[in-house]
Amino acid sequence: MKEKEIYTELSSIRHLMERSAKFISLSGLSGIMAGIYALIGAALGYYLVYGPYGGLQYRNYYISEQEILWKLFLIAIVVLILSLATCIVLTIRKAKKKNQNVWNPSSKKLLTSVSIPLLTGGIFILILLLRGYYGVIAPASLIFYGLSLVAGSTYTYTDVKWLGILEIILGLFATLAPGYGIVFWTIGFGILHIVYGTIMHFKYDR
């Protein structure tokens, strides 16, 4: 009995250490909402690129491409802001329900790990946009986003790492068909986020 009690005590200590080392207040619902925002943004982007009656054909040029691409960039920024705002609000709400502090050493490490690839990718994409390398903007956004998720997964749920790996793979495939950037962007930021968010919600939020 004494050995069993020691084992139970050690298991409890290990569980507490894992919880303190990882940020576990991320909301699965925020992933679903981010995916929905991305789908709406992709629909607006499709309308801008192909028009109301255009098909989903391979496209390696744009009519008035400078204007269209800046509008696409603006849509992406709005989707990012909405996704971040929703994530922050829902994460704070989940943390309060579990009596956890949102701003703690784990969340700080998570933010640092995620920010470095994201900021690097953001600057890289701006350079691509200014230099006119439009075909690799969507692949670059997927790859750098995936790298940020893999980097941040050390300090949160392991599931985040697998989402990041899928985003990187999708981004690499997107480089082979840059004319389908909107399609890959929709799958990566829309569909994958909704699937991931749904899994996270039923696995951790309930």
Protein Blocks (a to p, Z undefined) as FASTA:
>chain_A
ZZmmmmmmmmmmmmmmmmmmpcckbcfklmmmmmmmmmmmmmmmmmmmnommbccddcfb
dehklmmmmmmmmmmmmmmmmmmmmmmmmmmmmmmmnopafbafklmmmmmmmmmmmmmm
mmmmmmmmmnopaklmmmmmmmmmmmmmmmmmmmmcfklmmmmmmmmmmmmmmmmmmmlm
mmmmmmmmmmmmmmmmmmmmmmmmZZ
